[in-house]
Amino acid sequence: MENEERQPVLTGLQPHGPAAPRRRPRTVRRVLIGVTAGGGVLAGVLVLLPVLRPATAPRPAPGSVARAMTAVGAGVPVALPDLKALIGDREAHVRAHPRDGQSWAVLGSAYLEQARRTALPAYYPKAEQALRTSLRVRTQGNVEALDGLAALANARGDFREAKKYGEAAVELAPKRWTTYPLLIDAYRGLGDFKAGRKALDRLTALHTGPTVQAQASRVYWDRGWREDAMAVIMDAAAGAGTPAEQAVLMEQAGELAWERGEPDESLRYYRAAVRADPDDHGALAGQGRALAALGRSSEAVRAYREAIAKRPTPRYALELGELYEKLGMDADARTQYDLLRQRVRQESAEGVDDELVLGIFEADHGDPLEAVWRLREAWERHPSMPVADALGWALHRAGEDEEAIKFANRITDKEHGGGVRSALYMYHLGQIELSLDRTGSARRHLSEALLLNPHFSPLLVPQARQALADLGEPPAVGPEELEAEEEAPAEAAAGAPAPAPAPAPGTGTGAGAVPTAGTGGTPSGGANRTPAASSPAAPAQPSAGPTAGSTARHPATH
């Protein structure tokens, strides 16, 4: 596009000569001061690189390094063989040219992608060390390293750091489109939906393509535009440039279909993702959840086991453990819960923030008071919608329903992203309301949970159905009684702490391949664009499903 600032293709990297001095923006100076304090000396970094093999080692396939380098530079998924070739190539290059800051940045981003694909958290410190080395040897205009550090922070769940590095990169190169998806993820993790929409507007004004469409789909879903979100992600998958990219996009389509309560469609998309890339562990776990909803429990267990063998994430272990509980296999469930705790410890040692999933686990299967403690701290770090829901639920499980309702009501508070439609969120809200004897609102929200996704949890769906059966038909009451009950949730929502605002990197009119997501924008072609109501007194009518980005009964943050 005419207004796109094109970046050099990362091929044939050579050592840089001394850069001409120039004035650096104040924000970037602050970032770089922190960087220089955090890393070791360059010689120490080089010692940590693996010893190079003799020339007898197999050479990478022609073009594999170039393909991987292009994909890593654009934040696109990379096939594992190409990624391995790129890492070997850049490790050899920085040994010969240790002051090539751009190659260090590429190597750091490749390590990060390796961590994502293989679930080996030890790659996170390697990625951080390479990226900080890049900033140390190339102190001026190093947007690639700042982008890499923002992506690393997002992957670790440190969204404030991701925001800091992403905004520093935008200050250096405001027309570099690849930074904006990182910022959108950071804003989403911080619960700052307005800043995320502005960043999407800027992104769509600068670039088009599947990466942009995938981000737009998530933003639309968070706003309650479910039909638009699905249409855009299918367009993105059709335009994918590689099988690895297509797999990630089909996995996202499977997540949306799952949240819409469509396990058959969800399974179809997940299977297409695995056909495109057999290493896509997320799609394997998705197959497990869809198969369980369809009553095919043995196949579901096999799919989960295969996903955990490829990437033993805490979330997969929690989902399989709950499926085992549903099947009466309590010993196997405890094994998965032990794996969850072990994996959280391992990832925490490498800088990964798993407090959300651990808090959810403790609330439902462990110590609710510990869950409250953990989730309060998570709320201070990143006050997102998933954390608000989980903290409200933990407070309810700990017997603190008056405080719980303040957090649970945020899901219907449009000011703080209440367009999100989640069956799990509605279930939690309904159960908290039931404990407070708000039977009318409880009946409505429990019913809505089952309408949004009648399969959202193997353990909680039966409880929702039983609660509704116990409530029975609503009594005949006058309008004054209904009005008094329905005003209470709106008042409670005003008492929950609000997330700290994050300034957007810029504004735009959304002139890209996807429509604008800003405050006044409305996507074209979607039939369901009504945002959620601002209080439980008048919820939007559900049509299909809840949040984007959710991979199970526990909606994810990113």
C-alpha positions as CSV (number, residue, x, y, z in Angstrom):
1,M,0.0,0.0,0.0
2,E,1.1,3.6,-0.6
3,N,1.2,4.5,3.1
4,E,3.1,1.4,4.2
5,E,6.7,1.8,5.3
6,R,8.4,-1.2,3.8
7,Q,11.1,-3.0,5.9
8,P,14.2,-4.6,4.4
9,V,13.9,-8.3,3.7
10,L,15.9,-10.2,6.3
11,T,18.1,-12.3,3.9
12,G,21.8,-12.5,3.6
13,L,22.4,-10.6,6.8
14,Q,25.8,-9.0,7.1
15,P,27.5,-7.3,10.0
16,H,26.5,-3.7,10.4
17,G,29.1,-0.9,10.4
18,P,28.9,1.8,13.0
19,A,25.6,3.6,12.9
20,A,25.5,7.3,12.4
21,P,24.6,8.9,15.7
22,R,21.1,10.5,15.9
23,R,18.8,11.7,18.6
24,R,16.7,8.9,20.1
25,P,13.2,9.5,21.4
26,R,13.0,9.8,25.2
27,T,10.7,6.7,25.6
28,V,13.2,4.5,23.7
29,R,16.1,5.8,25.7
30,R,14.3,4.6,28.9
31,V,13.7,1.2,27.4
32,L,17.3,0.8,26.3
33,I,18.7,1.8,29.8
34,G,16.8,-1.1,31.3
35,V,18.0,-3.4,28.5
36,T,21.7,-2.7,29.1
37,A,21.3,-3.4,32.8
38,G,19.6,-6.8,32.3
39,G,22.1,-8.7,30.0
40,G,25.5,-10.2,30.4
41,V,28.6,-9.3,28.3
42,L,28.6,-10.2,24.6
43,A,31.3,-12.8,25.1
44,G,29.2,-14.6,27.7
45,V,26.3,-14.8,25.3
46,L,28.4,-16.4,22.6
47,V,29.7,-19.0,25.0
48,L,26.1,-20.1,25.6
49,L,25.5,-20.8,21.9
50,P,25.8,-24.5,21.0
51,V,29.1,-25.7,19.5
52,L,28.9,-25.9,15.7
53,R,28.9,-29.3,14.1
54,P,31.4,-30.3,11.5
55,A,30.5,-30.0,7.8
56,T,29.1,-33.5,7.9
57,A,25.9,-32.3,9.5
58,P,23.0,-32.2,7.0
59,R,22.5,-28.9,5.3
60,P,19.1,-27.2,5.4
61,A,16.8,-27.6,2.5
62,P,17.2,-24.9,-0.1
63,G,15.0,-21.9,0.7
64,S,14.1,-23.1,4.2
65,V,16.1,-20.4,6.0
66,A,14.7,-17.7,3.8
67,R,11.2,-18.9,4.3
68,A,11.6,-19.1,8.0
69,M,13.3,-15.7,8.2
70,T,10.5,-14.0,6.2
71,A,7.8,-15.6,8.4
72,V,9.6,-14.8,11.7
73,G,10.0,-11.2,10.6
74,A,6.3,-10.9,10.0
75,G,5.2,-12.8,13.1
76,V,3.8,-15.7,11.0
77,P,4.0,-19.4,12.2
78,V,6.9,-21.3,10.9
79,A,7.2,-25.0,10.0
80,L,9.4,-26.8,12.6
81,P,12.0,-28.0,10.0
82,D,12.4,-24.5,8.6
83,L,12.6,-23.0,12.0
84,K,15.4,-25.4,13.0
85,A,17.3,-24.5,9.9
86,L,16.9,-20.8,10.6
87,I,18.2,-21.2,14.2
88,G,21.2,-23.1,13.1
89,D,21.9,-20.6,10.4
90,R,21.7,-17.5,12.6
91,E,23.7,-19.2,15.5
92,A,26.5,-19.8,13.0
93,H,26.2,-16.2,11.7
94,V,26.4,-14.5,15.0
95,R,29.4,-16.5,16.0
96,A,31.2,-15.2,13.0
97,H,29.7,-11.7,13.2
98,P,28.9,-11.1,16.9
99,R,28.1,-7.4,16.4
100,D,25.3,-8.0,13.8
101,G,22.4,-6.7,15.9
102,Q,19.8,-7.6,13.2
103,S,20.8,-11.2,13.2
104,W,20.7,-11.4,17.0
105,A,17.1,-10.0,16.8
106,V,16.2,-12.7,14.2
107,L,17.7,-15.4,16.3
108,G,15.8,-14.2,19.4
109,S,12.5,-14.2,17.5
110,A,13.3,-17.7,16.2
111,Y,14.0,-19.0,19.7
112,L,10.6,-17.5,20.8
113,E,8.8,-19.3,18.0
114,Q,10.6,-22.5,18.9
115,A,9.3,-22.1,22.5
116,R,5.8,-21.6,21.2
117,R,5.9,-24.6,18.9
118,T,7.7,-27.1,21.2
119,A,6.6,-26.0,24.7
120,L,10.1,-26.0,25.9
121,P,10.1,-22.9,28.3
122,A,13.9,-22.9,28.4
123,Y,13.8,-21.2,25.0
124,Y,12.3,-18.1,26.6
125,P,15.5,-17.0,28.4
126,K,17.5,-17.8,25.2
127,A,15.2,-15.6,23.3
128,E,15.5,-12.8,25.8
129,Q,19.2,-13.0,25.9
130,A,19.5,-12.8,22.1
131,L,17.1,-9.9,21.8
132,R,18.8,-7.9,24.6
133,T,22.2,-8.6,22.9
134,S,20.7,-7.2,19.7
135,L,19.8,-4.0,21.5
136,R,23.2,-3.8,23.1
137,V,25.2,-4.0,19.9
138,R,22.7,-2.0,17.8
139,T,21.4,0.7,20.1
140,Q,19.9,3.0,17.4
141,G,16.7,2.3,15.6
142,N,16.5,-1.4,16.6
143,V,12.8,-1.9,16.0
144,E,13.2,-5.6,15.3
145,A,14.6,-6.2,18.8
146,L,11.8,-4.1,20.4
147,D,9.2,-6.1,18.5
148,G,10.8,-9.3,19.6
149,L,10.8,-8.3,23.3
150,A,7.1,-7.3,23.0
151,A,6.3,-10.7,21.5
152,L,8.3,-12.4,24.2
153,A,6.5,-10.5,26.9
154,N,3.1,-11.4,25.4
155,A,4.1,-15.1,25.3
156,R,5.1,-15.0,29.0
157,G,1.8,-13.2,29.9
158,D,3.6,-10.0,30.9
159,F,1.3,-7.6,29.1
160,R,2.6,-4.4,30.7
161,E,6.1,-5.1,29.4
162,A,4.7,-6.0,26.0
163,K,2.9,-2.7,25.9
164,K,6.1,-0.8,26.9
165,Y,8.2,-2.4,24.2
166,G,5.5,-2.2,21.6
167,E,4.9,1.5,22.1
168,A,8.6,2.2,22.1
169,A,8.8,0.4,18.7
170,V,5.8,2.5,17.4
171,E,7.5,5.7,18.5
172,L,10.6,4.7,16.4
173,A,8.6,3.5,13.3
174,P,4.9,4.4,13.4
175,K,4.3,2.9,9.9
176,R,5.9,-0.5,10.6
177,W,2.8,-2.7,10.6
178,T,4.2,-5.7,12.3
179,T,4.3,-4.0,15.7
180,Y,0.5,-3.4,15.9
181,P,-0.6,-7.0,16.3
182,L,1.8,-7.2,19.3
183,L,0.2,-4.1,20.8
184,I,-3.3,-5.4,20.2
185,D,-2.4,-8.6,22.1
186,A,-0.9,-6.5,24.9
187,Y,-3.9,-4.2,25.2
188,R,-6.3,-7.2,25.2
189,G,-4.3,-8.8,28.0
190,L,-4.6,-5.6,30.0
191,G,-8.3,-5.3,29.4
192,D,-7.9,-2.0,27.4
193,F,-10.3,-2.7,24.6
194,K,-10.4,0.9,23.4
195,A,-6.7,1.1,22.9
196,G,-6.8,-2.3,21.1
197,R,-9.5,-1.0,18.7
198,K,-7.5,2.1,17.9
199,A,-4.4,-0.1,17.3
200,L,-6.4,-2.3,14.9
201,D,-7.6,0.8,13.0
202,R,-4.0,1.8,12.5
203,L,-3.0,-1.7,11.5
204,T,-5.7,-2.0,8.9
205,A,-4.7,1.4,7.4
206,L,-1.1,0.1,7.0
207,H,-1.5,-3.5,5.9
208,T,-3.8,-6.3,4.7
209,G,-3.6,-10.0,4.8
210,P,-4.2,-13.0,7.0
211,T,-2.3,-11.7,10.0
212,V,-4.4,-8.5,10.1
213,Q,-7.6,-10.4,9.5
214,A,-6.8,-12.8,12.4
215,Q,-6.4,-9.8,14.8
216,A,-9.6,-8.2,13.5
217,S,-11.5,-11.4,14.1
218,R,-10.4,-11.4,17.8
219,V,-11.4,-7.7,18.2
220,Y,-14.7,-8.3,16.6
221,W,-15.4,-11.3,18.8
222,D,-14.6,-9.3,21.9
223,R,-17.2,-6.7,20.8
224,G,-19.9,-9.3,20.3
225,W,-19.7,-9.2,16.5
226,R,-19.7,-13.0,16.2
227,E,-20.8,-13.4,12.6
228,D,-18.2,-10.9,11.4
229,A,-15.5,-12.5,13.4
230,M,-16.1,-15.9,11.8
231,A,-16.4,-14.5,8.3
232,V,-13.1,-12.7,8.6
233,I,-11.2,-15.6,10.1
234,M,-12.4,-17.9,7.2
235,D,-11.2,-15.3,4.7
236,A,-7.8,-15.2,6.5
237,A,-7.5,-19.0,6.4
238,A,-8.3,-19.0,2.7
239,G,-5.4,-16.5,2.1
240,A,-2.8,-18.3,4.2
241,G,0.6,-18.4,2.6
242,T,1.9,-21.6,4.2
243,P,0.5,-24.8,5.8
244,A,1.7,-23.7,9.2
245,E,-0.1,-20.3,8.9
246,Q,-3.2,-22.0,7.6
247,A,-3.2,-24.4,10.6
248,V,-3.1,-21.6,13.1
249,L,-6.0,-19.8,11.4
250,M,-8.1,-22.9,11.1
251,E,-7.4,-23.5,14.8
252,Q,-8.8,-20.0,15.5
253,A,-11.9,-20.8,13.4
254,G,-12.3,-24.0,15.5
255,E,-12.2,-21.9,18.7
256,L,-14.9,-19.6,17.5
257,A,-17.1,-22.5,16.4
258,W,-16.6,-24.1,19.8
259,E,-17.6,-20.9,21.6
260,R,-20.7,-20.7,19.4
261,G,-21.8,-24.1,20.7
262,E,-21.1,-25.9,17.5
263,P,-18.9,-28.9,18.3
264,D,-19.3,-30.6,14.9
265,E,-18.1,-27.5,13.0
266,S,-15.4,-27.0,15.6
267,L,-14.1,-30.5,15.1
268,R,-14.0,-30.0,11.3
269,Y,-11.9,-26.9,11.6
270,Y,-9.5,-28.5,14.1
271,R,-9.0,-31.5,11.9
272,A,-8.2,-29.3,9.0
273,A,-5.6,-27.5,11.1
274,V,-3.9,-30.8,12.0
275,R,-4.0,-31.9,8.4
276,A,-2.2,-28.7,7.4
277,D,0.3,-29.0,10.3
278,P,0.5,-32.2,12.3
279,D,2.5,-30.4,15.0
280,D,-0.4,-28.0,15.8
281,H,-0.9,-29.1,19.4
282,G,-3.6,-26.5,20.0
283,A,-5.8,-28.0,17.3
284,L,-5.3,-31.5,18.8
285,A,-6.5,-30.3,22.2
286,G,-9.4,-28.6,20.4
287,Q,-10.3,-31.9,18.9
288,G,-10.4,-33.4,22.4
289,R,-12.8,-30.8,23.7
290,A,-15.1,-31.1,20.6
291,L,-15.1,-34.9,20.7
292,A,-16.0,-34.9,24.5
293,A,-18.9,-32.6,23.7
294,L,-20.1,-35.1,21.1
295,G,-20.0,-38.0,23.6
296,R,-16.9,-39.6,22.0
297,S,-15.0,-39.8,25.2
298,S,-12.3,-42.4,24.2
299,E,-11.4,-40.4,21.1
300,A,-11.3,-37.2,23.2
301,V,-8.9,-38.7,25.7
302,R,-6.6,-39.9,22.9
303,A,-6.6,-36.4,21.3
304,Y,-5.8,-34.7,24.6
305,R,-3.0,-37.2,25.4
306,E,-1.5,-36.5,22.0
307,A,-1.7,-32.8,22.5
308,I,-0.1,-33.0,26.0
309,A,2.7,-35.2,24.6
310,K,3.5,-32.5,22.1
311,R,3.0,-29.6,24.5
312,P,2.2,-30.3,28.2
313,T,0.6,-27.0,28.9
314,P,-1.2,-26.4,32.3
315,R,-4.5,-25.6,30.4
316,Y,-4.5,-28.9,28.5
317,A,-3.8,-30.8,31.7
318,L,-6.7,-29.0,33.4
319,E,-9.1,-29.8,30.6
320,L,-8.2,-33.5,30.5
321,G,-8.3,-33.8,34.3
322,E,-11.9,-32.4,34.2
323,L,-12.8,-34.9,31.5
324,Y,-11.4,-37.7,33.6
325,E,-13.5,-36.4,36.6
326,K,-16.6,-36.4,34.4
327,L,-15.9,-40.1,33.4
328,G,-15.3,-41.1,37.1
329,M,-11.6,-41.7,36.6
330,D,-10.5,-39.7,39.7
331,A,-7.0,-41.2,39.9
332,D,-6.3,-40.2,36.3
333,A,-7.7,-36.7,37.0
334,R,-5.4,-36.3,40.0
335,T,-2.4,-37.2,37.7
336,Q,-3.3,-34.4,35.3
337,Y,-3.8,-31.9,38.2
338,D,-0.3,-32.9,39.5
339,L,1.1,-32.3,36.0
340,L,-0.6,-28.9,35.9
341,R,1.1,-27.8,39.1
342,Q,4.5,-29.2,37.9
343,R,4.2,-27.5,34.6
344,V,3.3,-24.2,36.2
345,R,6.4,-24.4,38.4
346,Q,8.6,-25.1,35.4
347,E,7.2,-22.3,33.3
348,S,7.3,-19.9,36.2
349,A,11.0,-20.5,36.5
350,E,11.4,-19.3,32.9
351,G,9.4,-16.2,33.5
352,V,5.9,-17.3,32.3
353,D,2.9,-16.0,34.2
354,D,0.4,-18.9,34.6
355,E,-1.4,-17.4,37.6
356,L,-4.7,-17.3,35.8
357,V,-5.0,-20.9,35.0
358,L,-3.6,-21.9,38.4
359,G,-6.1,-19.6,40.1
360,I,-9.0,-21.2,38.1
361,F,-7.8,-24.6,39.0
362,E,-7.5,-23.8,42.8
363,A,-11.0,-22.2,42.8
364,D,-12.6,-25.3,41.4
365,H,-10.4,-28.2,42.6
366,G,-8.1,-26.9,45.3
367,D,-8.0,-24.0,47.8
368,P,-10.4,-21.1,46.9
369,L,-8.6,-18.8,49.3
370,E,-5.3,-19.4,47.5
371,A,-7.1,-18.8,44.3
372,V,-8.3,-15.4,45.5
373,W,-4.8,-14.5,46.6
374,R,-3.3,-15.4,43.3
375,L,-6.0,-13.8,41.2
376,R,-5.9,-10.6,43.2
377,E,-2.2,-10.3,42.3
378,A,-3.0,-11.2,38.6
379,W,-5.7,-8.4,38.6
380,E,-3.1,-5.9,39.7
381,R,-0.8,-6.9,36.9
382,H,-3.3,-7.2,34.1
383,P,-6.9,-6.3,34.8
384,S,-8.4,-8.2,31.8
385,M,-11.9,-9.7,31.5
386,P,-10.7,-13.3,32.0
387,V,-9.0,-12.3,35.3
388,A,-12.1,-10.4,36.5
389,D,-14.3,-13.4,35.8
390,A,-11.9,-15.8,37.5
391,L,-11.4,-13.6,40.5
392,G,-15.2,-13.1,40.9
393,W,-15.6,-16.9,40.8
394,A,-12.8,-17.5,43.3
395,L,-14.4,-15.0,45.7
396,H,-17.7,-16.8,45.3
397,R,-16.1,-20.2,46.0
398,A,-14.4,-18.6,49.1
399,G,-17.8,-17.4,50.4
400,E,-17.4,-13.7,49.5
401,D,-20.4,-13.2,47.2
402,E,-20.9,-9.5,47.8
403,E,-17.4,-8.7,46.5
404,A,-17.6,-11.5,43.9
405,I,-20.6,-9.9,42.1
406,K,-18.6,-6.7,41.6
407,F,-16.1,-8.5,39.4
408,A,-18.6,-10.9,37.8
409,N,-20.8,-8.0,36.6
410,R,-18.0,-6.6,34.5
411,I,-18.9,-9.1,31.8
412,T,-22.1,-7.0,31.2
413,D,-20.3,-3.7,31.6
414,K,-19.9,-2.2,28.1
415,E,-17.5,0.4,29.4
416,H,-15.0,-2.3,30.3
417,G,-15.4,-4.7,27.3
418,G,-18.8,-6.2,28.2
419,G,-19.5,-7.1,24.5
420,V,-17.7,-10.4,25.2
421,R,-20.2,-13.3,25.2
422,S,-19.0,-16.3,27.2
423,A,-21.0,-19.2,28.4
424,L,-18.6,-19.7,31.3
425,Y,-18.8,-16.0,32.3
426,M,-22.6,-16.2,32.3
427,Y,-22.6,-19.4,34.3
428,H,-20.3,-17.8,36.9
429,L,-22.5,-14.7,37.1
430,G,-25.7,-16.7,37.4
431,Q,-24.4,-18.9,40.2
432,I,-23.1,-15.9,42.2
433,E,-26.5,-14.2,41.7
434,L,-28.2,-17.3,42.9
435,S,-26.1,-17.3,46.1
436,L,-27.3,-13.7,46.6
437,D,-31.0,-14.7,46.2
438,R,-31.3,-12.8,42.9
439,T,-33.3,-15.6,41.4
440,G,-34.6,-13.7,38.4
441,S,-31.1,-12.6,37.1
442,A,-29.6,-16.0,38.1
443,R,-32.2,-17.8,36.0
444,R,-31.7,-15.5,33.0
445,H,-27.9,-15.8,33.0
446,L,-27.7,-19.6,33.7
447,S,-30.1,-20.0,30.7
448,E,-28.0,-17.7,28.6
449,A,-24.9,-19.8,29.4
450,L,-26.6,-22.9,28.0
451,L,-27.9,-21.0,25.0
452,L,-24.4,-19.7,24.2
453,N,-22.7,-23.0,24.4
454,P,-24.5,-26.0,25.9
455,H,-21.2,-27.9,26.1
456,F,-18.9,-25.3,27.7
457,S,-17.7,-27.6,30.5
458,P,-18.1,-31.3,31.2
459,L,-18.4,-30.6,34.9
460,L,-20.3,-27.3,35.0
461,V,-23.0,-27.9,32.4
462,P,-24.8,-30.5,34.6
463,Q,-24.6,-28.0,37.5
464,A,-26.2,-25.3,35.4
465,R,-29.0,-27.6,34.3
466,Q,-29.6,-28.7,37.9
467,A,-29.7,-25.1,39.2
468,L,-32.2,-24.1,36.6
469,A,-34.4,-27.2,37.4
470,D,-34.3,-26.2,41.1
471,L,-35.3,-22.7,40.3
472,G,-38.3,-23.8,38.3
473,E,-40.5,-21.5,36.4
474,P,-40.3,-17.8,37.3
475,P,-43.0,-16.6,39.6
476,A,-45.6,-14.1,38.6
477,V,-44.4,-10.7,40.0
478,G,-45.2,-7.1,39.2
479,P,-42.9,-4.8,37.3
480,E,-41.8,-3.0,40.5
481,E,-40.3,-6.2,41.9
482,L,-38.5,-7.0,38.7
483,E,-37.1,-3.5,38.4
484,A,-35.8,-3.6,42.0
485,E,-34.0,-6.9,41.4
486,E,-32.5,-5.9,38.0
487,E,-31.1,-2.6,39.2
488,A,-28.9,-4.3,41.8
489,P,-26.3,-5.9,39.4
490,A,-25.8,-2.6,37.6
491,E,-25.0,-0.9,41.0
492,A,-22.6,-3.7,41.9
493,A,-20.7,-3.4,38.6
494,A,-19.8,0.1,39.5
495,G,-17.9,-1.0,42.5
496,A,-15.3,-3.2,40.8
497,P,-11.8,-1.8,40.3
498,A,-11.2,-0.4,36.8
499,P,-8.2,-1.4,34.7
500,A,-5.5,1.3,34.2
501,P,-6.0,2.9,30.8
502,A,-3.3,2.3,28.2
503,P,-2.8,5.0,25.6
504,A,-3.1,3.8,22.0
505,P,-0.2,4.2,19.6
506,G,-2.2,6.1,17.0
507,T,-5.5,6.4,15.3
508,G,-6.7,5.4,11.9
509,T,-9.7,5.2,9.7
510,G,-9.4,1.4,9.0
511,A,-8.6,1.6,5.3
512,G,-7.3,-2.0,5.1
513,A,-8.8,-5.3,4.1
514,V,-10.9,-5.5,7.2
515,P,-13.3,-2.8,8.4
516,T,-12.6,-0.3,11.2
517,A,-13.0,-1.5,14.8
518,G,-12.9,2.0,16.4
519,T,-15.6,3.5,18.5
520,G,-17.7,4.7,15.6
521,G,-16.8,1.9,13.1
522,T,-19.2,-0.9,12.1
523,P,-17.9,-3.9,10.1
524,S,-19.8,-4.6,6.9
525,G,-21.3,-7.9,6.0
526,G,-22.1,-9.1,9.6
527,A,-25.6,-9.7,10.7
528,N,-24.9,-9.8,14.5
529,R,-23.2,-6.6,15.6
530,T,-25.3,-5.6,18.7
531,P,-23.0,-5.0,21.6
532,A,-23.8,-6.5,25.0
533,A,-25.9,-4.6,27.4
534,S,-24.2,-2.5,30.1
535,S,-25.9,-4.3,33.0
536,P,-27.6,-7.7,33.6
537,A,-30.9,-5.8,33.6
538,A,-31.1,-5.9,29.8
539,P,-28.6,-8.5,28.3
540,A,-28.2,-8.8,24.6
541,Q,-29.9,-11.8,23.2
542,P,-27.4,-14.6,22.5
543,S,-27.1,-15.9,19.0
544,A,-24.2,-18.2,19.0
545,G,-21.2,-18.0,21.3
546,P,-18.8,-16.1,23.5
547,T,-15.2,-14.8,23.5
548,A,-12.6,-15.2,20.8
549,G,-9.3,-16.6,21.8
550,S,-10.9,-19.1,24.2
551,T,-9.6,-22.6,23.8
552,A,-11.7,-24.3,26.4
553,R,-14.1,-23.7,29.3
554,H,-11.7,-21.2,30.6
555,P,-11.4,-18.2,28.2
556,A,-7.8,-17.3,27.5
557,T,-6.2,-13.9,27.8
558,H,-4.2,-13.9,24.5
